[in-house]
Structures are given as C-alpha cells and as structure tokens.
Amino acid sequence: MRNPNLVVIGGNLGRDAKYAVTQSGKEVVSFSVGHTRSQFNEQSKSWEEINTTWWNVTYWGSDREDLQRLSEQLTQGRRVIVTGRAEQRPYTTKDGRDGVSLDLLAATVSLVPKIGRDTAVSNTAAGFDSSAQPPW
C-alpha cells in the first residue's frame, strides 16, 4: 500500500448515531466522536483538559442488521475506538467565517466495554469489523 492514510481515534460520542439508507440503497451509520486532550499541571498536581477535537464519522456497510444493531449501541457518551481514512472539508459558517470539518471514513468501529455492566459487547463478537484482517 502506497502512502496509507490510517487514523485511529478514541473518544466519546457527541450524539446518538444515525442509521440511514441512501437513494441508491447503500447503508450508512454516521456519528461524531470527541477526543479531549489533557495535560498534567505540575503546580496543581492534577490533570487539566486542554481542548476537544471533534470528528464526523461515516461507516458504510452492507449488512442492514449489523448496521442497525451498531447504530443502536452508539449512543451519546459511549466510548469508541475508530480506525479509518481522514479527510478535511472546508465550510463557511452562517456568519461568513471559514472553517474546516474533520471527517473520518471508518474502516472499523470498536465499542469500548462499559466497566461493571453485563451488557457490553465486543466489536468482534457483534461483527462490526469491516475487514477480516487488521487495517495496517
């Protein structure tokens, strides 16, 4: 593979995922993931949040049942690890300012187990890995 563009994002969902079927019949799940960067403050001896980077994630698939089940488990606040191809998309805000959206075309979506809950399902058991082998 020449010049691979592989990004791994770990964070929390900013909103519930949305499942949709396009006019051409393709199935997709979309959601946003926020990753907050922290750093240790030597003076206060505590961790401080520096900033949060938001990613718009799109996950395409062919198995309607799997995608619907995945979208039901991707709820606001849920921790995930997502791998995929990153893209930047320019946009203009309503007040005329320019911005850049960070988009991720997901290859894999992993649900981080909820500690102390029996309802956690690994992504492998749930069948949400879109490739049989690791993407690297």
FENGI-V923855 format. One record per pair of residues at least 4 apart in sequence whose ideal C-beta (glycine too) atoms are under 8 Angstrom apart, sorted by sequence separation. I is the first residue (numbers start at 1). J is the second residue. If there is no record, write none. Layout:
I;J  I;J
//
This chain:
13;17  21;25  22;26  41;45  44;48  63;67  64;68  65;69  66;70  67;71  68;72  69;73  70;74  74;78  92;96  93;97  113;117  121;125  122;126  123;127  124;128  131;135  21;26  22;27  41;46  61;66  73;78  92;97  93;98  114;119  121;126  123;128  124;129  21;27  22;28  40;46  41;47  61;67  74;80  92;98  93;99  114;120  123;129  20;27  21;28  40;47  41;48  91;98  92;99  113;120  19;27  20;28  39;47  40;48  59;67  90;98  91;99  19;28  20;29  38;47  39;48  90;99  91;100  111;120  113;122  19;29  20;30  38;48  90;100  91;101  111;121  18;29  38;49  39;50  59;70  89;100  90;101  111;122  17;29  18;30  37;49  38;50  88;100  89;101  110;122  111;123  17;30  18;31  36;49  37;50  88;101  110;123  17;31  36;50  37;51  88;102  89;103  109;123  16;31  36;51  37;52  87;102  88;103  108;123  111;126  15;31  36;52  37;53  86;102  87;103  14;31  15;32  35;52  86;103  87;104  111;128  13;31  14;32  34;52  35;53  86;104  87;105  110;128  13;32  14;33  34;53  85;104  109;128  110;129  13;33  14;34  34;54  35;55  84;104  85;105  108;128  12;33  13;34  33;54  34;55  84;105  108;129  11;33  12;34  32;54  33;55  82;104  84;106  85;107  108;130  11;34  32;55  59;82  83;106  84;107  107;130  108;131  9;33  11;35  32;56  33;57  82;106  83;107  84;108  106;130  107;131  10;35  11;36  32;57  57;82  83;108  9;35  30;56  31;57  82;108  30;57  55;82  57;84  82;109  108;135  30;58  81;109  82;110  107;135  29;58  30;59  80;109  81;110  28;58  29;59  80;110  28;59  80;111  81;112  28;60  29;61  79;111  80;112  27;60  28;61  78;111  79;112  26;60  27;61  78;112  27;62  74;109  27;63  27;64  74;111  29;67  73;111  28;67  70;109  14;54  27;67  29;70  29;71  31;74  11;55  29;74  56;101  58;103  60;105  9;55  56;102  57;103  58;104  33;80  55;102  56;103  57;104  58;105  59;106  9;57  19;67  54;102  55;103  56;104  58;106  73;121  19;68  33;82  53;102  55;104  57;106  59;109  19;71  57;109  83;135  17;70  18;71  73;126  17;71  70;126  17;74  69;126  16;74  17;75  70;128  16;75  16;76  66;126  13;74  15;76  66;127  13;75  14;76  66;128  13;76  13;77  63;127  12;77  13;78  12;78  12;79  13;80  11;79  12;80  10;79  11;80  61;130  10;80  10;81  33;104  59;130  9;81  10;82  8;81  9;82  8;82  9;83  8;83  7;83  6;83  7;84  6;84  7;85  6;85  7;86  5;85  29;109  5;86  9;104  7;104  10;112  6;135  6;136  4;136
//
